[in-house]
Amino acid sequence: MTYLITGGSGFLAEALIARLKGKAIRVVARNEGNLVALKEKHPEIEILTGDIADEWVARKAMVGVTGVYHLAAFKHVGLAEKNVFECVNTNITGTINLLRESMTVRPSFFVAISTDKAAQVVGVYGATKLIMERLIAEAETINSETKYRTVRYGNVLYSTGSVLCKWRDRILTNKEITITDGNATRFFWTREEAVDLIFKCIEEAKDSTPFVPAMKAMSMGKILEAMQKKYGYTSVKEIGLQPGENLHETMDGKVFSNEVEQFSVDEIIEKI
């Protein structure tokens, strides 16, 4: 029984691999340096280098797999607005390639990671993830032997490219911080909670309808306050919302991040 993790050298994959310890794991990713480090840490893992947008890579990755954790994504909102082709190539073409192979391989499950930005599309990243969700749903109508599932959630604390990483580094080096809008609210949770939801989705979701958790949220101003209390104070410049960003997010198109239970500053400090 072999489990495939796409985007296997990433932040979320690291925690997922730890939870799958003892099982046969194959990962595919583009970052060779991260893959070498991963192999040194987990010599039992099979690693493949390549881009799932390449049909050959996707086919090789899918050979004989029992389950698929599709984590690979071009997910930086700002970069997606300026690199549309790359975002589409990874999030849509890559998904299509994997789904085509799943029609032949027929793994027991194929779970893909989506985002709250697919529920309220204003930018390229959210649009590609919405299409990914629809592709997963269509695959379900073709191949009934595989459980096609999608899990949708918000921001994972300290994930690659997270503003928290940038803020912490700039605070510790006494450099100016930029914030888009202190009133903007976002859904946040930890990496371990995100992995928990992946497994919960596979076990509990009845179909490919996006599996949506109940999440607490926080304003960017509050999280900045928490980080300054924990790491120190530095100057702050507000630059306004950027292309592809919403003031408030939603997981289901009905309830928004400013309407759900909010983290207190003390709770945030504990998590960061």
C-alpha positions in Angstrom: 0.0 0.0 0.0 1.7 3.2 -1.2 0.4 6.7 -0.5 1.3 9.6 -2.8 1.8 13.1 -1.4 2.1 15.8 -4.1 3.9 18.9 -2.9 5.6 16.5 -0.6 8.5 18.7 0.3 6.2 21.5 1.7 5.3 22.7 5.1 2.0 20.8 5.5 3.4 17.6 3.9 6.1 17.5 6.6 3.5 17.0 9.3 1.5 14.6 7.2 4.5 12.4 6.6 5.1 12.3 10.3 1.5 11.1 10.9 1.9 8.4 8.1 5.1 7.1 9.7 5.4 3.3 9.1 3.4 3.4 5.8 4.9 3.3 2.3 5.1 6.9 1.2 6.0 8.4 -2.2 6.4 12.1 -2.6 6.6 14.3 -5.6 7.8 17.9 -5.6 9.8 20.4 -7.6 12.2 21.6 -4.9 15.3 19.3 -5.2 17.0 20.8 -2.2 14.0 20.2 0.0 13.6 16.7 -1.3 17.2 15.8 -0.6 16.8 17.1 3.0 13.5 15.1 3.3 15.2 11.9 2.1 18.0 12.4 4.7 15.4 12.8 7.4 13.1 10.0 6.1 15.3 7.5 4.2 12.4 5.1 3.8 10.4 7.5 1.7 10.4 7.3 -2.1 11.0 10.7 -3.7 10.3 11.9 -7.2 11.5 15.2 -8.6 9.3 16.9 -11.1 6.2 19.0 -11.8 2.8 17.4 -11.8 1.9 19.7 -14.7 4.1 17.4 -16.7 2.0 14.4 -17.8 5.0 12.1 -17.5 5.8 13.1 -13.9 2.1 12.7 -12.9 1.9 9.2 -14.5 5.1 8.1 -12.8 3.9 9.4 -9.5 0.6 7.7 -9.7 1.8 4.1 -10.5 0.4 1.6 -8.0 -0.7 4.1 -5.4 -3.4 3.2 -2.8 -4.3 6.8 -1.8 -3.5 10.3 -3.0 -2.9 13.4 -0.8 -2.9 16.2 -3.3 -1.1 19.1 -1.5 0.8 20.6 -4.4 -0.2 24.1 -5.1 0.8 27.5 -6.4 -0.7 29.4 -3.5 0.8 32.8 -3.0 -2.0 35.2 -3.7 0.1 38.1 -4.8 2.4 36.0 -7.0 -0.6 34.3 -8.6 -1.9 37.6 -9.8 1.3 38.2 -11.8 2.1 34.6 -12.7 -1.2 33.4 -14.0 0.2 30.7 -16.3 2.2 29.1 -13.5 -0.7 29.2 -11.1 -3.1 27.6 -13.7 -0.4 25.1 -14.7 0.1 23.8 -11.1 -3.4 24.1 -9.7 -5.4 23.1 -12.7 -3.3 21.3 -15.2 -1.4 19.4 -12.5 -4.7 18.3 -11.0 -6.1 17.2 -14.4 -3.0 15.0 -15.0 -3.4 13.3 -11.6 -7.1 12.8 -12.1 -6.6 11.2 -15.5 -4.2 8.7 -14.0 -6.6 8.0 -11.2 -9.1 6.7 -13.7 -6.6 3.9 -14.5 -4.9 3.4 -11.2 -8.2 3.8 -9.2 -6.8 4.5 -5.7 -9.1 4.0 -2.7 -9.1 7.8 -2.1 -8.0 11.0 -3.7 -8.1 14.0 -1.3 -7.2 17.5 -2.5 -6.5 20.6 -0.4 -8.5 23.7 -1.3 -8.9 27.1 0.3 -11.4 29.5 1.6 -10.5 31.7 -1.3 -12.4 29.3 -3.6 -15.6 30.2 -1.8 -15.3 34.0 -2.6 -13.3 34.3 -5.8 -11.6 37.7 -6.4 -8.3 36.6 -7.7 -6.4 34.0 -9.7 -5.4 31.7 -6.9 -9.0 31.4 -5.6 -10.3 30.9 -9.2 -7.8 28.0 -9.8 -8.8 26.3 -6.6 -12.5 26.6 -7.4 -11.8 24.9 -10.7 -9.8 22.3 -9.0 -12.8 21.5 -6.7 -15.0 21.2 -9.7 -12.6 18.9 -11.4 -12.5 16.6 -8.4 -16.4 16.6 -8.4 -16.5 15.6 -12.1 -14.0 12.8 -11.5 -16.3 11.4 -8.9 -19.0 11.0 -11.6 -16.6 9.0 -13.8 -14.8 6.7 -11.3 -17.0 5.4 -8.5 -14.2 3.1 -7.2 -12.2 6.1 -5.8 -13.4 8.3 -3.0 -12.7 11.8 -4.4 -12.7 14.3 -1.6 -11.8 18.0 -1.2 -11.1 19.7 2.1 -11.3 23.5 2.3 -9.7 25.6 5.0 -8.0 28.9 5.7 -4.5 30.0 6.6 -2.1 27.6 8.4 0.1 29.4 10.9 3.7 29.8 9.7 3.1 28.0 6.4 5.6 28.7 3.7 5.3 32.3 2.6 3.1 33.2 5.5 3.0 36.8 6.6 3.7 35.6 10.1 7.1 34.3 9.0 7.9 37.7 7.4 6.7 39.7 10.4 8.6 37.6 12.9 11.8 38.0 10.9 11.4 41.7 10.5 10.6 42.2 14.2 13.7 40.3 15.2 15.8 42.4 12.9 14.1 45.6 13.9 12.8 46.3 10.4 9.6 48.0 9.3 6.5 45.8 9.0 3.9 46.2 6.3 0.3 45.3 6.9 -2.4 45.4 4.3 -5.4 46.3 6.5 -5.6 45.8 10.3 -9.4 45.3 10.1 -9.1 42.4 7.6 -10.0 39.1 9.2 -8.7 35.6 8.3 -9.3 32.1 9.4 -6.2 30.6 11.0 -5.2 27.3 12.6 -2.2 25.2 13.3 -0.5 22.7 11.0 -1.5 19.8 13.2 -5.1 20.9 13.1 -4.9 21.0 9.3 -3.6 17.5 9.1 -6.3 16.3 11.5 -8.9 17.7 9.0 -7.4 15.8 6.1 -7.9 12.5 7.9 -11.4 13.6 9.1 -12.4 14.5 5.6 -11.4 11.0 4.2 -13.3 9.3 7.0 -16.4 11.4 7.3 -17.1 13.2 4.0 -19.8 11.5 2.0 -18.9 12.9 -1.4 -16.7 15.4 -3.2 -18.5 18.4 -1.8 -15.9 20.6 -0.1 -15.5 19.5 3.5 -15.6 22.7 5.5 -14.5 22.8 9.2 -15.7 25.3 11.8 -12.8 27.7 12.3 -12.1 30.6 14.5 -10.7 33.8 13.0 -8.7 36.9 13.9 -8.0 40.3 12.5 -4.6 41.1 11.1 -4.3 43.9 13.5 -4.8 41.6 16.5 -2.3 39.0 15.2 0.2 41.8 14.7 -0.4 43.0 18.2 0.2 39.4 19.5 3.4 39.1 17.5 4.7 42.4 18.8 3.9 41.4 22.4 5.7 38.1 21.9 8.7 39.2 19.8 9.1 42.9 20.2 8.0 46.2 18.6 9.0 47.8 15.4 7.5 50.4 13.0 4.4 49.5 11.0 3.2 50.7 7.6 -0.4 50.0 6.4 -0.5 49.6 2.6 -4.1 48.5 1.9 -5.6 45.3 0.5 -3.7 44.0 -2.4 -5.1 42.5 -5.7 -6.7 39.2 -5.1 -7.4 39.8 -1.4 -10.7 40.1 0.4 -11.4 42.2 3.6 -13.1 39.2 5.1 -13.0 35.5 4.0 -15.7 32.9 4.0 -15.5 29.1 4.1 -18.9 28.4 2.6 -20.1 31.7 1.0 -22.5 32.3 3.9 -20.6 33.0 7.1 -17.6 35.4 7.0 -14.5 35.5 9.1 -15.6 38.7 10.9 -18.8 36.9 12.0 -17.4 33.8 13.6 -15.8 33.4 17.1 -12.5 35.4 17.2 -9.2 34.5 18.8 -8.2 36.6 21.8 -4.7 38.1 21.7 -3.6 35.8 24.5 -4.8 32.8 22.5 -2.9 34.0 19.4 0.3 34.4 21.5 0.0 30.7 22.6 -0.3 29.6 19.0 2.5 31.6 17.5 
